[in-house]
Amino acid sequence: AIKMLKLSEDTSPTAELHPLGQTCVLAAAELVGVSRQTLRRWYRAGKFPKPLQINGMLLFKNTDLIEWFDKNASNNEQTQGA
């Protein structure tokens, strides 16, 4: 197996997401740190971006995931700093 070099020191969950790509539900759940079922509940409740159905697969747009992480990281920093 070929290992890819990490050229950046960015350790955020979105560091490896290409802005023009898509991510499947399982990989997105792993990035967030929750189960697929929890992620499914979240997007059905409007708490997480909704995936697109492409060729029968549910895929999240990486731009939506990056935006969600950015928004939630700033919310977490504000609540932890209080």
Secondary structure as UniProt FT lines:
FT   TURN            13..16
FT   TURN            19..20
FT   STRAND          22..24
FT   HELIX           25..32
FT   HELIX           36..44
FT   TURN            45..46
FT   STRAND          52..54
FT   TURN            55..56
FT   STRAND          57..61
FT   HELIX           62..81
//
